Amino acid sequence: MNPKNGPRHVVVDGSNIATEGRSLPSLAQLSEAVASFMEEHPDATITVVVDATFGHRIDKRETAEFEAGISNNELVAPPAGAIGRGDAFVLSIAQKAGASILSNDSFQEFHADYEWLFDEGRLIGGKPVPHVGWVFVNRSPVRGPVSRKAIQGAKLRGGTKRGARRVPAGSGSPLANEPMPVPKSPPPRRAGSDVELSSVAADGAAPKPNVAPASAPRAGEVVNELMPFLEFVEHHPIGTSVNGIVDAYSSHGAYISIGSDGVRGYIPLRLMSDPPPPSARKVMQIGEAVTVVVVSFAAAR
C-alpha cells in the first residue's frame, strides 16, 4: 500500500476486529491487527474504540493490559449508557474526524443516518489469512432488511437525519481496491459454528404446518457460513433474545432459522422445558415462530 494514497485517520471498531474469526474478543488479536495496519499506513492517525462490555468478555489474563490501554488512551470506550452498543460511538467519532472505519460490520441500522459509509474508502475490512497475516481491503456496507427498515423509517419521519451528510475523507489505497484474496483454508480458530439456544416462549404467531421441514445438519457438519455467523455473534451476545422459525427436528432437539441471513440455531431438548420433553414435536411445530435466548456458541460447528 502506498501511504500517500491511504486514509489520513482511521477509527478501528475494536470489538469487531478483536472478534473476527472468534466467538469471544481477543485483545492480542486486536493489537496484532492494529500493528499490522499501522505498518501499512504509517502516516495514518489511529483511534481504537471498544464497546462497554469488551473488558468483561476478553480473557482474564488480558484484563491488566486492557485497563492500561484505557488509562493511556490507547483504547477508547463509549460513555456509560451510550446507545448502540458502541457502534454509534464509532460512527460519531468517524463523522466528526472525517475518518475511515476499520470494521467488518455493515452498521445496517445506521444507514439512514450515515450515508457517507457508502463513499469509497470510508469502510475498510480486515481479516487474518493463514500463512499471510492480516489483509485489509475496501468494503461497501451490505444492505439488508435492517438497512431497508432504517431508511424507510427515516423517510416516514421526513428524511434522513443531519448525520447523513457525506463527510470527505482520504481515498482508499490501491491494494484496498483489489479483490479479497481467497485463502485455501479458513482464518485461524473458526470454520463455522452452531448457536445453542434456550426456548423461552412462542411469539403468538400461528403455526404453519404446511411449511416443508429443512434437513437437520449431520453430526460434525458446519451449520453456519462464517460471515453471517460472525455478524450474529457481534450483535447477539449470550443472554440475548432472538426470534426464529422452527425449520427442522433432530433426535435431541430442533433447529430454527434466524433472520434474513439464514443463521441457524439449535434448541436442545434439555433447554426446551423442565423436565425436558420426549421430543421437540411435543412442544413446537415446523414453521412456528418462537422467541429464544442465546446460551452458547459451539466452536466446533
C-alpha positions in Angstrom: 0.0 0.0 0.0 1.2 3.5 -0.8 0.8 5.6 2.4 0.3 8.7 0.3 -2.9 7.2 -1.0 -4.0 5.7 2.3 -6.5 7.0 4.8 -5.5 10.0 7.0 -7.5 9.0 10.1 -8.9 5.6 10.8 -11.3 4.6 13.6 -10.9 1.0 14.5 -14.1 -0.9 15.5 -12.0 -2.7 18.1 -14.7 -5.1 19.4 -15.5 -6.2 15.8 -11.8 -6.7 14.8 -11.0 -8.5 18.1 -13.8 -11.0 17.5 -13.0 -11.7 13.8 -12.9 -15.5 13.4 -13.6 -16.0 17.1 -16.6 -16.4 19.5 -15.1 -14.1 22.1 -12.9 -11.0 21.6 -9.1 -11.2 21.9 -7.1 -8.1 22.9 -4.0 -9.8 21.5 -5.7 -10.2 18.1 -6.8 -6.6 18.1 -3.3 -5.4 18.9 -1.9 -7.6 16.1 -4.4 -6.2 13.6 -3.8 -2.6 14.6 0.0 -3.0 14.5 -0.3 -4.6 11.0 -2.5 -1.8 9.8 -0.1 0.9 11.1 2.8 -0.8 9.4 1.0 -0.5 6.1 -0.3 3.0 6.8 2.5 4.7 9.0 1.1 8.2 8.3 -2.4 7.4 9.4 -3.9 8.6 12.8 -5.4 5.6 14.5 -8.2 5.7 17.1 -9.2 2.3 18.6 -12.7 2.1 20.0 -14.1 -0.9 22.0 -17.6 -1.3 23.4 -18.5 -1.1 27.1 -18.6 -4.8 27.6 -15.2 -5.5 26.0 -13.2 -5.7 29.2 -15.6 -8.3 30.6 -15.5 -10.6 27.6 -11.8 -10.9 27.0 -9.5 -13.5 28.6 -8.9 -12.5 32.3 -5.1 -12.7 31.5 -5.6 -9.7 29.2 -7.5 -7.5 31.8 -4.5 -5.7 33.2 -3.3 -4.8 29.7 -6.8 -3.7 28.7 -7.1 -1.4 31.7 -3.6 0.1 31.0 -4.7 0.7 27.4 -7.8 2.6 28.6 -5.7 4.6 31.1 -3.2 5.5 28.5 -5.9 6.5 25.9 -4.7 3.8 23.6 -8.2 2.4 23.7 -11.4 4.4 23.9 -14.7 3.1 25.3 -18.1 4.9 25.0 -19.6 6.7 28.0 -21.8 4.8 30.3 -25.4 4.4 28.9 -24.4 5.1 25.3 -27.0 3.8 22.8 -25.9 1.4 20.0 -23.6 -1.0 21.8 -20.6 1.0 20.7 -21.5 1.2 17.0 -23.0 4.7 17.3 -19.9 5.9 19.2 -17.6 4.6 16.4 -19.7 6.3 13.7 -19.9 9.6 15.6 -16.1 9.7 16.0 -15.5 8.9 12.4 -18.0 11.5 11.2 -16.5 14.2 13.4 -13.0 13.4 12.3 -13.9 12.7 8.6 -12.2 9.3 9.2 -12.5 5.9 7.7 -13.6 2.9 9.7 -11.8 -0.4 10.0 -14.6 -2.9 10.7 -16.2 -6.0 9.2 -19.6 -4.7 10.4 -22.0 -3.0 7.9 -23.8 -0.9 10.6 -27.1 -1.5 8.8 -29.2 0.1 11.5 -27.4 3.4 10.9 -27.5 3.5 7.1 -30.1 6.3 7.1 -28.1 8.4 9.5 -24.6 8.0 7.9 -24.8 7.8 4.1 -21.1 8.5 3.9 -20.5 4.9 4.8 -21.1 4.1 1.2 -18.4 6.6 0.0 -15.3 4.9 -1.4 -12.6 4.5 1.2 -14.8 5.1 4.2 -15.2 1.4 5.3 -12.2 -0.9 5.4 -12.4 -4.6 6.2 -9.7 -6.7 7.8 -9.1 -10.5 8.0 -6.3 -12.7 9.2 -5.3 -15.0 6.3 -3.3 -18.2 7.1 0.3 -18.0 6.1 -0.1 -14.4 5.0 -1.2 -12.3 8.1 -3.7 -9.5 8.2 -5.1 -8.4 4.9 -7.1 -5.1 4.6 -9.5 -4.2 1.8 -12.0 -1.5 1.0 -15.6 -2.6 1.7 -19.0 -1.4 0.8 -21.6 -1.8 3.5 -24.0 -4.7 3.0 -27.6 -3.7 2.6 -30.2 -5.9 4.2 -33.6 -5.9 5.9 -32.3 -3.9 8.8 -30.9 -1.3 6.5 -34.1 -1.0 4.5 -36.1 -0.7 7.6 -33.9 2.1 8.9 -34.0 4.0 5.6 -37.8 3.6 5.3 -38.2 4.8 8.9 -36.2 7.9 8.1 -38.3 8.6 5.0 -41.5 8.3 7.1 -40.0 10.9 9.5 -39.4 13.3 6.6 -35.9 12.4 5.5 -32.6 11.2 6.9 -31.0 12.8 9.9 -28.4 15.5 9.8 -25.7 12.9 10.3 -26.4 11.6 6.8 -24.4 14.3 5.1 -21.3 13.0 3.3 -18.1 13.9 5.1 -14.9 13.9 3.0 -12.1 11.5 3.9 -8.9 10.2 2.4 -9.2 7.9 -0.5 -8.6 4.2 -0.2 -5.2 2.6 -1.0 -4.6 0.8 -4.3 -4.4 -2.6 -2.6 -7.7 -1.9 -0.9 -9.4 -1.8 -4.4 -8.2 -5.2 -5.3 -10.4 -8.3 -4.9 -10.5 -10.0 -1.5 -8.0 -12.9 -1.5 -9.5 -16.3 -1.1 -7.4 -18.4 1.3 -7.2 -22.2 0.9 -8.2 -22.6 4.5 -10.4 -20.5 6.8 -9.0 -17.9 9.2 -7.5 -19.3 12.4 -9.7 -20.7 15.1 -13.0 -21.0 13.3 -14.6 -22.5 10.2 -18.2 -22.0 11.2 -20.3 -22.5 14.3 -23.5 -23.7 15.8 -25.6 -21.3 18.0 -27.2 -23.0 21.0 -30.5 -21.6 22.2 -32.9 -21.9 25.1 -36.6 -21.9 24.3 -38.4 -19.2 26.4 -41.7 -18.5 24.7 -43.7 -18.6 21.4 -44.3 -15.1 20.0 -48.0 -15.8 19.4 -47.8 -16.4 15.7 -49.9 -19.3 14.4 -48.1 -22.5 13.5 -47.6 -23.2 9.8 -48.0 -27.0 9.4 -47.8 -26.8 5.6 -44.2 -25.5 5.7 -41.8 -28.1 4.4 -39.1 -29.0 7.0 -35.5 -28.3 6.3 -32.9 -31.0 6.7 -31.0 -31.2 10.0 -27.2 -31.0 9.8 -25.3 -34.2 10.1 -23.1 -34.9 13.1 -20.0 -32.7 12.9 -21.2 -30.7 9.9 -20.6 -27.0 9.9 -24.0 -25.3 10.5 -23.4 -21.6 9.5 -21.4 -19.7 7.0 -18.6 -17.8 8.5 -19.6 -14.1 7.9 -23.3 -14.4 8.8 -22.2 -16.3 12.0 -19.7 -13.6 13.0 -22.3 -10.8 12.4 -24.7 -12.8 14.6 -22.1 -13.2 17.4 -21.2 -9.5 17.3 -24.9 -8.3 17.7 -26.3 -11.2 19.8 -24.1 -12.0 22.8 -25.0 -14.7 25.2 -28.3 -13.8 27.0 -29.8 -12.0 24.0 -33.4 -12.9 23.0 -33.9 -13.6 19.3 -36.9 -14.6 17.1 -36.8 -17.5 14.7 -38.8 -20.0 12.8 -38.6 -23.8 13.6 -37.3 -25.5 10.4 -36.1 -28.9 11.4 -36.2 -31.6 14.1 -33.3 -33.6 15.3 -33.2 -36.6 17.6 -32.4 -34.4 20.6 -33.9 -31.0 19.7 -34.8 -28.7 16.9 -33.2 -26.2 14.6 -34.5 -22.7 13.9 -33.8 -20.2 11.2 -32.9 -16.7 12.5 -33.1 -13.5 10.4 -32.7 -12.9 6.7 -29.1 -14.1 6.6 -30.2 -17.7 7.3 -28.3 -18.1 10.6 -29.4 -21.4 12.2 -29.6 -22.1 15.8 -30.1 -25.3 17.8 -32.5 -25.8 20.7 -31.7 -29.0 22.6 -34.5 -30.8 24.4 -32.8 -30.1 27.8 -33.4 -26.3 27.3 -37.0 -26.5 26.0 -38.7 -27.2 29.3 -38.2 -28.6 32.7 -38.4 -31.6 32.7 -37.3 -31.9 29.0 -40.0 -33.1 26.6 -39.6 -36.6 25.0 -39.3 -34.9 21.6 -39.3 -31.5 20.0 -42.5 -32.3 18.2 -44.3 -32.2 21.5 -43.7 -28.5 22.1 -43.1 -26.9 18.7 -44.1 -27.3 15.1 -42.2 -26.8 11.8 -43.0 -23.2 10.7 -43.8 -22.0 14.2 -42.3 -18.6 15.3 -40.5 -18.8 18.6 -38.6 -16.5 20.9 -35.4 -18.0 22.3 -32.3 -16.9 24.3 -28.7 -17.4 23.1 -26.9 -19.6 25.7 -23.7 -20.7 24.0 -21.8 -21.0 20.7 -20.4 -24.4 19.7 -16.9 -23.6 18.4 -16.5 -26.9 16.5 -19.6 -26.4 14.3 
